[in-house]
Amino acid sequence: MAMPVGAEPAAPTQPAEVPASLCLHIFVAGKVQNVHYRNYTKRQADVLGLVGWVRNLPDGRVEMKAEGPPEKVQALRQWCHKGSPASRVTAVLATPCPPEGFATFEVDRKAVASSSCPARV
């Protein structure tokens, strides 16, 4: 089909740019300590090929940072609602954060000061 005189071809549409890496700072509330939540989180992160860390907080929540391909990080965020078989998750709060370039996904077994904990979920 001929293009009308003076008409310009439509510009090719560009796919939306997807970030190469996404980092989420995630807080999980409920019965998530003493139920192997952190170990199951590490297993899931390893299966998804993510890097970052997970730790218990003094207030009973679990905190983590997860970094990797956006669809994989979102899959871990969704998984957090389920968690380990013995856990009972009541809330998950996830906020984007700058990627930090973690090398692996680790379970942090050190206690953290409650003053470093952001608002409760």
PDB file as gemmi writes it, atoms N, CA and C in Angstrom:
CRYST1    1.000    1.000    1.000  90.00  90.00  90.00 P 1                      
ATOM      1  N   MET A   1       0.838  -1.166   0.000  1.00  0.00           N  
ATOM      2  CA  MET A   1       0.000   0.000   0.000  1.00  0.00           C  
ATOM      3  C   MET A   1       0.884   1.230   0.000  1.00  0.00           C  
ATOM      4  N   ALA A   2       0.598   2.164  -0.873  1.00  0.00           N  
ATOM      5  CA  ALA A   2       1.406   3.372  -1.006  1.00  0.00           C  
ATOM      6  C   ALA A   2       1.077   4.352   0.109  1.00  0.00           C  
ATOM      7  N   MET A   3       2.142   5.059   0.554  1.00  0.00           N  
ATOM      8  CA  MET A   3       1.969   6.060   1.590  1.00  0.00           C  
ATOM      9  C   MET A   3       1.576   7.363   0.924  1.00  0.00           C  
ATOM     10  N   PRO A   4       0.591   8.110   1.495  1.00  0.00           N  
ATOM     11  CA  PRO A   4       0.202   9.388   0.903  1.00  0.00           C  
ATOM     12  C   PRO A   4       1.393  10.332   0.823  1.00  0.00           C  
ATOM     13  N   VAL A   5       1.378  11.185  -0.195  1.00  0.00           N  
ATOM     14  CA  VAL A   5       2.454  12.151  -0.383  1.00  0.00           C  
ATOM     15  C   VAL A   5       2.513  13.072   0.830  1.00  0.00           C  
ATOM     16  N   GLY A   6       3.721  13.286   1.362  1.00  0.00           N  
ATOM     17  CA  GLY A   6       3.927  14.179   2.495  1.00  0.00           C  
ATOM     18  C   GLY A   6       3.743  13.498   3.845  1.00  0.00           C  
ATOM     19  N   ALA A   7       3.255  12.274   3.839  1.00  0.00           N  
ATOM     20  CA  ALA A   7       3.072  11.564   5.114  1.00  0.00           C  
ATOM     21  C   ALA A   7       4.384  10.937   5.531  1.00  0.00           C  
ATOM     22  N   GLU A   8       4.610  10.928   6.826  1.00  0.00           N  
ATOM     23  CA  GLU A   8       5.830  10.316   7.341  1.00  0.00           C  
ATOM     24  C   GLU A   8       5.481   8.962   7.961  1.00  0.00           C  
ATOM     25  N   PRO A   9       6.372   7.987   7.827  1.00  0.00           N  
ATOM     26  CA  PRO A   9       6.089   6.692   8.447  1.00  0.00           C  
ATOM     27  C   PRO A   9       6.023   6.842   9.967  1.00  0.00           C  
ATOM     28  N   ALA A  10       5.186   6.029  10.557  1.00  0.00           N  
ATOM     29  CA  ALA A  10       5.058   6.066  12.017  1.00  0.00           C  
ATOM     30  C   ALA A  10       6.372   5.639  12.654  1.00  0.00           C  
ATOM     31  N   ALA A  11       6.713   6.318  13.723  1.00  0.00           N  
ATOM     32  CA  ALA A  11       7.934   5.958  14.449  1.00  0.00           C  
ATOM     33  C   ALA A  11       7.737   4.586  15.090  1.00  0.00           C  
ATOM     34  N   PRO A  12       8.750   3.754  15.015  1.00  0.00           N  
ATOM     35  CA  PRO A  12       8.615   2.432  15.647  1.00  0.00           C  
ATOM     36  C   PRO A  12       8.415   2.607  17.155  1.00  0.00           C  
ATOM     37  N   THR A  13       7.561   1.775  17.697  1.00  0.00           N  
ATOM     38  CA  THR A  13       7.326   1.864  19.138  1.00  0.00           C  
ATOM     39  C   THR A  13       8.448   1.144  19.862  1.00  0.00           C  
ATOM     40  N   GLN A  14       8.927   1.763  20.906  1.00  0.00           N  
ATOM     41  CA  GLN A  14       9.992   1.190  21.709  1.00  0.00           C  
ATOM     42  C   GLN A  14       9.372   0.513  22.925  1.00  0.00           C  
ATOM     43  N   PRO A  15       9.813  -0.688  23.248  1.00  0.00           N  
ATOM     44  CA  PRO A  15       9.292  -1.318  24.462  1.00  0.00           C  
ATOM     45  C   PRO A  15       9.687  -0.487  25.673  1.00  0.00           C  
ATOM     46  N   ALA A  16       8.843  -0.519  26.706  1.00  0.00           N  
ATOM     47  CA  ALA A  16       9.158   0.198  27.934  1.00  0.00           C  
ATOM     48  C   ALA A  16      10.471  -0.339  28.490  1.00  0.00           C  
ATOM     49  N   GLU A  17      11.308   0.575  28.938  1.00  0.00           N  
ATOM     50  CA  GLU A  17      12.606   0.167  29.457  1.00  0.00           C  
ATOM     51  C   GLU A  17      12.426  -0.490  30.819  1.00  0.00           C  
ATOM     52  N   VAL A  18      12.919  -1.698  30.952  1.00  0.00           N  
ATOM     53  CA  VAL A  18      12.834  -2.446  32.201  1.00  0.00           C  
ATOM     54  C   VAL A  18      14.189  -2.351  32.882  1.00  0.00           C  
ATOM     55  N   PRO A  19      14.205  -1.959  34.165  1.00  0.00           N  
ATOM     56  CA  PRO A  19      15.501  -1.895  34.839  1.00  0.00           C  
ATOM     57  C   PRO A  19      16.172  -3.265  34.869  1.00  0.00           C  
ATOM     58  N   ALA A  20      17.480  -3.263  34.730  1.00  0.00           N  
ATOM     59  CA  ALA A  20      18.229  -4.527  34.723  1.00  0.00           C  
ATOM     60  C   ALA A  20      18.201  -5.188  36.084  1.00  0.00           C  
ATOM     61  N   SER A  21      18.112  -4.391  37.145  1.00  0.00           N  
ATOM     62  CA  SER A  21      18.135  -4.932  38.495  1.00  0.00           C  
ATOM     63  C   SER A  21      17.187  -4.127  39.375  1.00  0.00           C  
ATOM     64  N   LEU A  22      16.466  -4.836  40.229  1.00  0.00           N  
ATOM     65  CA  LEU A  22      15.557  -4.211  41.183  1.00  0.00           C  
ATOM     66  C   LEU A  22      15.985  -4.632  42.575  1.00  0.00           C  
ATOM     67  N   CYS A  23      15.929  -3.706  43.514  1.00  0.00           N  
ATOM     68  CA  CYS A  23      16.200  -4.016  44.911  1.00  0.00           C  
ATOM     69  C   CYS A  23      14.966  -3.635  45.716  1.00  0.00           C  
ATOM     70  N   LEU A  24      14.483  -4.560  46.536  1.00  0.00           N  
ATOM     71  CA  LEU A  24      13.368  -4.284  47.438  1.00  0.00           C  
ATOM     72  C   LEU A  24      13.823  -4.480  48.873  1.00  0.00           C  
ATOM     73  N   HIS A  25      13.395  -3.549  49.735  1.00  0.00           N  
ATOM     74  CA  HIS A  25      13.584  -3.655  51.178  1.00  0.00           C  
ATOM     75  C   HIS A  25      12.243  -4.139  51.715  1.00  0.00           C  
ATOM     76  N   ILE A  26      12.236  -5.330  52.303  1.00  0.00           N  
ATOM     77  CA  ILE A  26      10.987  -6.005  52.651  1.00  0.00           C  
ATOM     78  C   ILE A  26      10.937  -6.278  54.157  1.00  0.00           C  
ATOM     79  N   PHE A  27       9.770  -5.998  54.749  1.00  0.00           N  
ATOM     80  CA  PHE A  27       9.501  -6.321  56.151  1.00  0.00           C  
ATOM     81  C   PHE A  27       8.312  -7.268  56.180  1.00  0.00           C  
ATOM     82  N   VAL A  28       8.448  -8.336  56.957  1.00  0.00           N  
ATOM     83  CA  VAL A  28       7.398  -9.350  57.046  1.00  0.00           C  
ATOM     84  C   VAL A  28       6.980  -9.471  58.505  1.00  0.00           C  
ATOM     85  N   ALA A  29       5.667  -9.361  58.762  1.00  0.00           N  
ATOM     86  CA  ALA A  29       5.137  -9.454  60.119  1.00  0.00           C  
ATOM     87  C   ALA A  29       4.282 -10.704  60.264  1.00  0.00           C  
ATOM     88  N   GLY A  30       4.088 -11.119  61.502  1.00  0.00           N  
ATOM     89  CA  GLY A  30       3.283 -12.296  61.818  1.00  0.00           C  
ATOM     90  C   GLY A  30       4.125 -13.280  62.599  1.00  0.00           C  
ATOM     91  N   LYS A  31       3.763 -14.531  62.526  1.00  0.00           N  
ATOM     92  CA  LYS A  31       4.578 -15.579  63.154  1.00  0.00           C  
ATOM     93  C   LYS A  31       5.652 -15.965  62.141  1.00  0.00           C  
ATOM     94  N   VAL A  32       6.763 -15.226  62.183  1.00  0.00           N  
ATOM     95  CA  VAL A  32       7.818 -15.409  61.187  1.00  0.00           C  
ATOM     96  C   VAL A  32       9.187 -15.662  61.814  1.00  0.00           C  
ATOM     97  N   GLN A  33       9.239 -15.756  63.143  1.00  0.00           N  
ATOM     98  CA  GLN A  33      10.486 -16.117  63.808  1.00  0.00           C  
ATOM     99  C   GLN A  33      10.290 -17.464  64.506  1.00  0.00           C  
ATOM    100  N   ASN A  34      11.378 -18.216  64.589  1.00  0.00           N  
ATOM    101  CA  ASN A  34      11.364 -19.575  65.161  1.00  0.00           C  
ATOM    102  C   ASN A  34      10.509 -20.536  64.337  1.00  0.00           C  
ATOM    103  N   VAL A  35      10.359 -20.251  63.040  1.00  0.00           N  
ATOM    104  CA  VAL A  35       9.622 -21.132  62.128  1.00  0.00           C  
ATOM    105  C   VAL A  35      10.426 -21.361  60.843  1.00  0.00           C  
ATOM    106  N   HIS A  36      11.736 -21.078  60.896  1.00  0.00           N  
ATOM    107  CA  HIS A  36      12.662 -21.269  59.763  1.00  0.00           C  
ATOM    108  C   HIS A  36      12.352 -20.355  58.582  1.00  0.00           C  
ATOM    109  N   TYR A  37      11.704 -19.224  58.837  1.00  0.00           N  
ATOM    110  CA  TYR A  37      11.356 -18.300  57.758  1.00  0.00           C  
ATOM    111  C   TYR A  37      12.605 -17.820  57.010  1.00  0.00           C  
ATOM    112  N   ARG A  38      13.651 -17.452  57.749  1.00  0.00           N  
ATOM    113  CA  ARG A  38      14.868 -16.942  57.084  1.00  0.00           C  
ATOM    114  C   ARG A  38      15.513 -18.004  56.201  1.00  0.00           C  
ATOM    115  N   ASN A  39      15.581 -19.248  56.692  1.00  0.00           N  
ATOM    116  CA  ASN A  39      16.203 -20.307  55.890  1.00  0.00           C  
ATOM    117  C   ASN A  39      15.398 -20.592  54.629  1.00  0.00           C  
ATOM    118  N   TYR A  40      14.076 -20.621  54.751  1.00  0.00           N  
ATOM    119  CA  TYR A  40      13.243 -20.827  53.566  1.00  0.00           C  
ATOM    120  C   TYR A  40      13.365 -19.649  52.604  1.00  0.00           C  
ATOM    121  N   THR A  41      13.504 -18.454  53.150  1.00  0.00           N  
ATOM    122  CA  THR A  41      13.685 -17.268  52.300  1.00  0.00           C  
ATOM    123  C   THR A  41      14.979 -17.390  51.501  1.00  0.00           C  
ATOM    124  N   LYS A  42      16.052 -17.812  52.170  1.00  0.00           N  
ATOM    125  CA  LYS A  42      17.324 -17.984  51.460  1.00  0.00           C  
ATOM    126  C   LYS A  42      17.192 -19.018  50.357  1.00  0.00           C  
ATOM    127  N   ARG A  43      16.546 -20.137  50.658  1.00  0.00           N  
ATOM    128  CA  ARG A  43      16.348 -21.168  49.623  1.00  0.00           C  
ATOM    129  C   ARG A  43      15.594 -20.601  48.425  1.00  0.00           C  
ATOM    130  N   GLN A  44      14.522 -19.860  48.698  1.00  0.00           N  
ATOM    131  CA  GLN A  44      13.722 -19.296  47.604  1.00  0.00           C  
ATOM    132  C   GLN A  44      14.534 -18.278  46.817  1.00  0.00           C  
ATOM    133  N   ALA A  45      15.284 -17.436  47.512  1.00  0.00           N  
ATOM    134  CA  ALA A  45      16.132 -16.445  46.836  1.00  0.00           C  
ATOM    135  C   ALA A  45      17.177 -17.142  45.972  1.00  0.00           C  
ATOM    136  N   ASP A  46      17.763 -18.221  46.471  1.00  0.00           N  
ATOM    137  CA  ASP A  46      18.758 -18.966  45.692  1.00  0.00           C  
ATOM    138  C   ASP A  46      18.121 -19.580  44.446  1.00  0.00           C  
ATOM    139  N   VAL A  47      16.922 -20.147  44.592  1.00  0.00           N  
ATOM    140  CA  VAL A  47      16.218 -20.732  43.443  1.00  0.00           C  
ATOM    141  C   VAL A  47      15.953 -19.652  42.381  1.00  0.00           C  
ATOM    142  N   LEU A  48      15.607 -18.454  42.844  1.00  0.00           N  
ATOM    143  CA  LEU A  48      15.303 -17.348  41.923  1.00  0.00           C  
ATOM    144  C   LEU A  48      16.558 -16.645  41.411  1.00  0.00           C  
ATOM    145  N   GLY A  49      17.715 -16.978  41.967  1.00  0.00           N  
ATOM    146  CA  GLY A  49      18.966 -16.340  41.533  1.00  0.00           C  
ATOM    147  C   GLY A  49      19.129 -14.924  42.057  1.00  0.00           C  
ATOM    148  N   LEU A  50      18.606 -14.650  43.249  1.00  0.00           N  
ATOM    149  CA  LEU A  50      18.678 -13.306  43.824  1.00  0.00           C  
ATOM    150  C   LEU A  50      19.840 -13.188  44.793  1.00  0.00           C  
ATOM    151  N   VAL A  51      20.218 -11.956  45.086  1.00  0.00           N  
ATOM    152  CA  VAL A  51      21.256 -11.660  46.073  1.00  0.00           C  
ATOM    153  C   VAL A  51      20.672 -10.711  47.107  1.00  0.00           C  
ATOM    154  N   GLY A  52      21.303 -10.676  48.291  1.00  0.00           N  
ATOM    155  CA  GLY A  52      20.849  -9.794  49.353  1.00  0.00           C  
ATOM    156  C   GLY A  52      21.027 -10.445  50.701  1.00  0.00           C  
ATOM    157  N   TRP A  53      20.097 -10.176  51.627  1.00  0.00           N  
ATOM    158  CA  TRP A  53      20.189 -10.730  52.971  1.00  0.00           C  
ATOM    159  C   TRP A  53      18.816 -10.766  53.627  1.00  0.00           C  
ATOM    160  N   VAL A  54      18.711 -11.556  54.703  1.00  0.00           N  
ATOM    161  CA  VAL A  54      17.492 -11.649  55.499  1.00  0.00           C  
ATOM    162  C   VAL A  54      17.899 -11.775  56.963  1.00  0.00           C  
ATOM    163  N   ARG A  55      17.128 -11.120  57.863  1.00  0.00           N  
ATOM    164  CA  ARG A  55      17.443 -11.190  59.291  1.00  0.00           C  
ATOM    165  C   ARG A  55      16.183 -11.011  60.132  1.00  0.00           C  
ATOM    166  N   ASN A  56      16.254 -11.480  61.372  1.00  0.00           N  
ATOM    167  CA  ASN A  56      15.194 -11.263  62.347  1.00  0.00           C  
ATOM    168  C   ASN A  56      15.354  -9.884  62.968  1.00  0.00           C  
ATOM    169  N   LEU A  57      14.245  -9.275  63.338  1.00  0.00           N  
ATOM    170  CA  LEU A  57      14.259  -8.014  64.069  1.00  0.00           C  
ATOM    171  C   LEU A  57      13.803  -8.249  65.503  1.00  0.00           C  
ATOM    172  N   PRO A  58      14.258  -7.428  66.435  1.00  0.00           N  
ATOM    173  CA  PRO A  58      13.872  -7.608  67.832  1.00  0.00           C  
ATOM    174  C   PRO A  58      12.364  -7.509  68.069  1.00  0.00           C  
ATOM    175  N   ASP A  59      11.640  -6.845  67.196  1.00  0.00           N  
ATOM    176  CA  ASP A  59      10.191  -6.679  67.388  1.00  0.00           C  
ATOM    177  C   ASP A  59       9.377  -7.857  66.846  1.00  0.00           C  
ATOM    178  N   GLY A  60      10.058  -8.921  66.367  1.00  0.00           N  
ATOM    179  CA  GLY A  60       9.359 -10.114  65.901  1.00  0.00           C  
ATOM    180  C   GLY A  60       9.176 -10.202  64.403  1.00  0.00           C  
ATOM    181  N   ARG A  61       9.517  -9.133  63.686  1.00  0.00           N  
ATOM    182  CA  ARG A  61       9.410  -9.179  62.225  1.00  0.00           C  
ATOM    183  C   ARG A  61      10.676  -9.747  61.606  1.00  0.00           C  
ATOM    184  N   VAL A  62      10.611 -10.005  60.306  1.00  0.00           N  
ATOM    185  CA  VAL A  62      11.772 -10.375  59.502  1.00  0.00           C  
ATOM    186  C   VAL A  62      11.994  -9.243  58.504  1.00  0.00           C  
ATOM    187  N   GLU A  63      13.255  -8.892  58.305  1.00  0.00           N  
ATOM    188  CA  GLU A  63      13.641  -7.838  57.364  1.00  0.00           C  
ATOM    189  C   GLU A  63      14.556  -8.442  56.324  1.00  0.00           C  
ATOM    190  N   MET A  64      14.445  -7.980  55.091  1.00  0.00           N  
ATOM    191  CA  MET A  64      15.340  -8.450  54.039  1.00  0.00           C  
ATOM    192  C   MET A  64      15.541  -7.393  52.974  1.00  0.00           C  
ATOM    193  N   LYS A  65      16.627  -7.522  52.247  1.00  0.00           N  
ATOM    194  CA  LYS A  65      16.849  -6.795  51.004  1.00  0.00           C  
ATOM    195  C   LYS A  65      17.110  -7.859  49.953  1.00  0.00           C  
ATOM    196  N   ALA A  66      16.416  -7.738  48.833  1.00  0.00           N  
ATOM    197  CA  ALA A  66      16.571  -8.695  47.740  1.00  0.00           C  
ATOM    198  C   ALA A  66      16.813  -7.927  46.457  1.00  0.00           C  
ATOM    199  N   GLU A  67      17.774  -8.396  45.689  1.00  0.00           N  
ATOM    200  CA  GLU A  67      18.175  -7.705  44.477  1.00  0.00           C  
ATOM    201  C   GLU A  67      18.347  -8.695  43.329  1.00  0.00           C  
ATOM    202  N   GLY A  68      17.915  -8.282  42.132  1.00  0.00           N  
ATOM    203  CA  GLY A  68      18.063  -9.121  40.956  1.00  0.00           C  
ATOM    204  C   GLY A  68      17.117  -8.672  39.866  1.00  0.00           C  
ATOM    205  N   PRO A  69      16.854  -9.532  38.878  1.00  0.00           N  
ATOM    206  CA  PRO A  69      15.918  -9.185  37.812  1.00  0.00           C  
ATOM    207  C   PRO A  69      14.547  -8.845  38.409  1.00  0.00           C  
ATOM    208  N   PRO A  70      13.915  -7.777  37.939  1.00  0.00           N  
ATOM    209  CA  PRO A  70      12.655  -7.322  38.536  1.00  0.00           C  
ATOM    210  C   PRO A  70      11.598  -8.407  38.702  1.00  0.00           C  
ATOM    211  N   GLU A  71      11.429  -9.259  37.690  1.00  0.00           N  
ATOM    212  CA  GLU A  71      10.379 -10.288  37.794  1.00  0.00           C  
ATOM    213  C   GLU A  71      10.709 -11.315  38.870  1.00  0.00           C  
ATOM    214  N   LYS A  72      11.985 -11.575  39.094  1.00  0.00           N  
ATOM    215  CA  LYS A  72      12.402 -12.531  40.123  1.00  0.00           C  
ATOM    216  C   LYS A  72      12.250 -11.925  41.521  1.00  0.00           C  
ATOM    217  N   VAL A  73      12.602 -10.646  41.659  1.00  0.00           N  
ATOM    218  CA  VAL A  73      12.444  -9.965  42.950  1.00  0.00           C  
ATOM    219  C   VAL A  73      10.959  -9.885  43.312  1.00  0.00           C  
ATOM    220  N   GLN A  74      10.119  -9.583  42.329  1.00  0.00           N  
ATOM    221  CA  GLN A  74       8.672  -9.537  42.588  1.00  0.00           C  
ATOM    222  C   GLN A  74       8.136 -10.923  42.957  1.00  0.00           C  
ATOM    223  N   ALA A  75       8.707 -11.957  42.371  1.00  0.00           N  
ATOM    224  CA  ALA A  75       8.296 -13.321  42.725  1.00  0.00           C  
ATOM    225  C   ALA A  75       8.636 -13.619  44.187  1.00  0.00           C  
ATOM    226  N   LEU A  76       9.801 -13.171  44.660  1.00  0.00           N  
ATOM    227  CA  LEU A  76      10.148 -13.360  46.068  1.00  0.00           C  
ATOM    228  C   LEU A  76       9.209 -12.551  46.959  1.00  0.00           C  
ATOM    229  N   ARG A  77       8.885 -11.338  46.548  1.00  0.00           N  
ATOM    230  CA  ARG A  77       7.947 -10.517  47.322  1.00  0.00           C  
ATOM    231  C   ARG A  77       6.618 -11.249  47.480  1.00  0.00           C  
ATOM    232  N   GLN A  78       6.129 -11.840  46.414  1.00  0.00           N  
ATOM    233  CA  GLN A  78       4.878 -12.599  46.484  1.00  0.00           C  
ATOM    234  C   GLN A  78       5.035 -13.821  47.387  1.00  0.00           C  
ATOM    235  N   TRP A  79       6.171 -14.511  47.270  1.00  0.00           N  
ATOM    236  CA  TRP A  79       6.429 -15.689  48.085  1.00  0.00           C  
ATOM    237  C   TRP A  79       6.425 -15.334  49.569  1.00  0.00           C  
ATOM    238  N   CYS A  80       6.865 -14.128  49.923  1.00  0.00           N  
ATOM    239  CA  CYS A  80       6.941 -13.701  51.328  1.00  0.00           C  
ATOM    240  C   CYS A  80       5.589 -13.793  52.030  1.00  0.00           C  
ATOM    241  N   HIS A  81       4.501 -13.672  51.295  1.00  0.00           N  
ATOM    242  CA  HIS A  81       3.172 -13.776  51.897  1.00  0.00           C  
ATOM    243  C   HIS A  81       2.894 -15.196  52.384  1.00  0.00           C  
ATOM    244  N   LYS A  82       3.584 -16.156  51.795  1.00  0.00           N  
ATOM    245  CA  LYS A  82       3.423 -17.565  52.174  1.00  0.00           C  
ATOM    246  C   LYS A  82       4.485 -17.971  53.183  1.00  0.00           C  
ATOM    247  N   GLY A  83       5.749 -17.804  52.818  1.00  0.00           N  
ATOM    248  CA  GLY A  83       6.854 -18.109  53.716  1.00  0.00           C  
ATOM    249  C   GLY A  83       7.040 -19.584  53.974  1.00  0.00           C  
ATOM    250  N   SER A  84       7.614 -19.887  55.135  1.00  0.00           N  
ATOM    251  CA  SER A  84       7.879 -21.277  55.502  1.00  0.00           C  
ATOM    252  C   SER A  84       6.577 -21.975  55.889  1.00  0.00           C  
ATOM    253  N   PRO A  85       6.572 -23.314  55.871  1.00  0.00           N  
ATOM    254  CA  PRO A  85       5.337 -24.038  56.187  1.00  0.00           C  
ATOM    255  C   PRO A  85       4.736 -23.688  57.545  1.00  0.00           C  
ATOM    256  N   ALA A  86       5.566 -23.406  58.557  1.00  0.00           N  
ATOM    257  CA  ALA A  86       5.056 -23.123  59.897  1.00  0.00           C  
ATOM    258  C   ALA A  86       4.765 -21.637  60.143  1.00  0.00           C  
ATOM    259  N   SER A  87       5.112 -20.782  59.198  1.00  0.00           N  
ATOM    260  CA  SER A  87       4.893 -19.342  59.408  1.00  0.00           C  
ATOM    261  C   SER A  87       3.430 -18.969  59.176  1.00  0.00           C  
ATOM    262  N   ARG A  88       3.038 -17.848  59.765  1.00  0.00           N  
ATOM    263  CA  ARG A  88       1.707 -17.264  59.566  1.00  0.00           C  
ATOM    264  C   ARG A  88       1.918 -15.779  59.327  1.00  0.00           C  
ATOM    265  N   VAL A  89       2.022 -15.393  58.062  1.00  0.00           N  
ATOM    266  CA  VAL A  89       2.320 -14.011  57.682  1.00  0.00           C  
ATOM    267  C   VAL A  89       1.054 -13.172  57.778  1.00  0.00           C  
ATOM    268  N   THR A  90       1.173 -12.011  58.441  1.00  0.00           N  
ATOM    269  CA  THR A  90       0.037 -11.097  58.541  1.00  0.00           C  
ATOM    270  C   THR A  90       0.223  -9.851  57.685  1.00  0.00           C  
ATOM    271  N   ALA A  91       1.469  -9.490  57.355  1.00  0.00           N  
ATOM    272  CA  ALA A  91       1.705  -8.299  56.540  1.00  0.00           C  
ATOM    273  C   ALA A  91       3.075  -8.370  55.881  1.00  0.00           C  
ATOM    274  N   VAL A  92       3.146  -7.833  54.670  1.00  0.00           N  
ATOM    275  CA  VAL A  92       4.410  -7.705  53.939  1.00  0.00           C  
ATOM    276  C   VAL A  92       4.476  -6.277  53.417  1.00  0.00           C  
ATOM    277  N   LEU A  93       5.534  -5.568  53.773  1.00  0.00           N  
ATOM    278  CA  LEU A  93       5.760  -4.209  53.290  1.00  0.00           C  
ATOM    279  C   LEU A  93       7.038  -4.219  52.467  1.00  0.00           C  
ATOM    280  N   ALA A  94       6.932  -3.843  51.200  1.00  0.00           N  
ATOM    281  CA  ALA A  94       8.097  -3.833  50.310  1.00  0.00           C  
ATOM    282  C   ALA A  94       8.241  -2.452  49.691  1.00  0.00           C  
ATOM    283  N   THR A  95       9.434  -1.890  49.785  1.00  0.00           N  
ATOM    284  CA  THR A  95       9.718  -0.593  49.174  1.00  0.00           C  
ATOM    285  C   THR A  95      10.976  -0.710  48.330  1.00  0.00           C  
ATOM    286  N   PRO A  96      10.987  -0.057  47.164  1.00  0.00           N  
ATOM    287  CA  PRO A  96      12.186  -0.084  46.325  1.00  0.00           C  
ATOM    288  C   PRO A  96      13.344   0.623  47.034  1.00  0.00           C  
ATOM    289  N   CYS A  97      14.540   0.146  46.770  1.00  0.00           N  
ATOM    290  CA  CYS A  97      15.747   0.766  47.306  1.00  0.00           C  
ATOM    291  C   CYS A  97      16.826   0.696  46.227  1.00  0.00           C  
ATOM    292  N   PRO A  98      17.852   1.524  46.353  1.00  0.00           N  
ATOM    293  CA  PRO A  98      18.919   1.474  45.345  1.00  0.00           C  
ATOM    294  C   PRO A  98      19.642   0.130  45.373  1.00  0.00           C  
ATOM    295  N   PRO A  99      19.894  -0.465  44.198  1.00  0.00           N  
ATOM    296  CA  PRO A  99      20.675  -1.709  44.168  1.00  0.00           C  
ATOM    297  C   PRO A  99      22.048  -1.496  44.803  1.00  0.00           C  
ATOM    298  N   GLU A 100      22.485  -2.477  45.584  1.00  0.00           N  
ATOM    299  CA  GLU A 100      23.759  -2.362  46.300  1.00  0.00           C  
ATOM    300  C   GLU A 100      24.829  -3.291  45.755  1.00  0.00           C  
ATOM    301  N   GLY A 101      24.479  -4.156  44.812  1.00  0.00           N  
ATOM    302  CA  GLY A 101      25.486  -5.037  44.217  1.00  0.00           C  
ATOM    303  C   GLY A 101      25.938  -6.162  45.128  1.00  0.00           C  
ATOM    304  N   PHE A 102      25.019  -6.742  45.888  1.00  0.00           N  
ATOM    305  CA  PHE A 102      25.357  -7.880  46.745  1.00  0.00           C  
ATOM    306  C   PHE A 102      25.921  -9.014  45.889  1.00  0.00           C  
ATOM    307  N   ALA A 103      26.769  -9.841  46.487  1.00  0.00           N  
ATOM    308  CA  ALA A 103      27.367 -10.959  45.747  1.00  0.00           C  
ATOM    309  C   ALA A 103      26.562 -12.247  45.918  1.00  0.00           C  
ATOM    310  N   THR A 104      25.934 -12.437  47.086  1.00  0.00           N  
ATOM    311  CA  THR A 104      25.193 -13.655  47.396  1.00  0.00           C  
ATOM    312  C   THR A 104      23.953 -13.276  48.199  1.00  0.00           C  
ATOM    313  N   PHE A 105      23.136 -14.261  48.535  1.00  0.00           N  
ATOM    314  CA  PHE A 105      22.021 -14.037  49.454  1.00  0.00           C  
ATOM    315  C   PHE A 105      22.373 -14.729  50.759  1.00  0.00           C  
ATOM    316  N   GLU A 106      22.391 -13.976  51.848  1.00  0.00           N  
ATOM    317  CA  GLU A 106      22.857 -14.485  53.131  1.00  0.00           C  
ATOM    318  C   GLU A 106      21.798 -14.363  54.217  1.00  0.00           C  
ATOM    319  N   VAL A 107      21.849 -15.276  55.179  1.00  0.00           N  
ATOM    320  CA  VAL A 107      21.052 -15.177  56.395  1.00  0.00           C  
ATOM    321  C   VAL A 107      21.923 -14.474  57.429  1.00  0.00           C  
ATOM    322  N   ASP A 108      21.479 -13.306  57.895  1.00  0.00           N  
ATOM    323  CA  ASP A 108      22.201 -12.558  58.922  1.00  0.00           C  
ATOM    324  C   ASP A 108      21.680 -13.023  60.273  1.00  0.00           C  
ATOM    325  N   ARG A 109      22.517 -13.658  61.055  1.00  0.00           N  
ATOM    326  CA  ARG A 109      22.095 -14.218  62.340  1.00  0.00           C  
ATOM    327  C   ARG A 109      22.395 -13.281  63.510  1.00  0.00           C  
ATOM    328  N   LYS A 110      22.913 -12.075  63.229  1.00  0.00           N  
ATOM    329  CA  LYS A 110      23.192 -11.106  64.286  1.00  0.00           C  
ATOM    330  C   LYS A 110      21.915 -10.345  64.633  1.00  0.00           C  
ATOM    331  N   ALA A 111      21.745 -10.008  65.888  1.00  0.00           N  
ATOM    332  CA  ALA A 111      20.602  -9.193  66.310  1.00  0.00           C  
ATOM    333  C   ALA A 111      20.852  -7.748  65.855  1.00  0.00           C  
ATOM    334  N   VAL A 112      19.797  -7.028  65.602  1.00  0.00           N  
ATOM    335  CA  VAL A 112      19.924  -5.621  65.219  1.00  0.00           C  
ATOM    336  C   VAL A 112      19.266  -4.772  66.283  1.00  0.00           C  
ATOM    337  N   ALA A 113      19.736  -3.563  66.422  1.00  0.00           N  
ATOM    338  CA  ALA A 113      19.162  -2.638  67.403  1.00  0.00           C  
ATOM    339  C   ALA A 113      17.778  -2.208  66.953  1.00  0.00           C  
ATOM    340  N   SER A 114      16.846  -2.175  67.878  1.00  0.00           N  
ATOM    341  CA  SER A 114      15.468  -1.820  67.519  1.00  0.00           C  
ATOM    342  C   SER A 114      15.385  -0.396  67.007  1.00  0.00           C  
ATOM    343  N   SER A 115      16.352   0.464  67.316  1.00  0.00           N  
ATOM    344  CA  SER A 115      16.304   1.845  66.839  1.00  0.00           C  
ATOM    345  C   SER A 115      16.505   1.938  65.339  1.00  0.00           C  
ATOM    346  N   SER A 116      17.068   0.890  64.706  1.00  0.00           N  
ATOM    347  CA  SER A 116      17.293   0.927  63.269  1.00  0.00           C  
ATOM    348  C   SER A 116      16.080   0.422  62.481  1.00  0.00           C  
ATOM    349  N   CYS A 117      15.036   0.012  63.193  1.00  0.00           N  
ATOM    350  CA  CYS A 117      13.861  -0.559  62.538  1.00  0.00           C  
ATOM    351  C   CYS A 117      12.929   0.543  62.066  1.00  0.00           C  
ATOM    352  N   PRO A 118      12.550   0.541  60.787  1.00  0.00           N  
ATOM    353  CA  PRO A 118      11.576   1.504  60.297  1.00  0.00           C  
ATOM    354  C   PRO A 118      10.190   1.221  60.885  1.00  0.00           C  
ATOM    355  N   ALA A 119       9.229   1.996  60.483  1.00  0.00           N  
ATOM    356  CA  ALA A 119       7.858   1.855  60.981  1.00  0.00           C  
ATOM    357  C   ALA A 119       7.359   0.426  60.841  1.00  0.00           C  
ATOM    358  N   ARG A 120       6.590   0.009  61.806  1.00  0.00           N  
ATOM    359  CA  ARG A 120       6.033  -1.353  61.808  1.00  0.00           C  
ATOM    360  C   ARG A 120       5.015  -1.524  60.705  1.00  0.00           C  
ATOM    361  N   VAL A 121       4.904  -2.763  60.228  1.00  0.00           N  
ATOM    362  CA  VAL A 121       3.832  -3.113  59.283  1.00  0.00           C  
ATOM    363  C   VAL A 121       2.751  -3.818  60.038  1.00  0.00           C  
TER     364      VAL A 121                                                      
END                                                                             
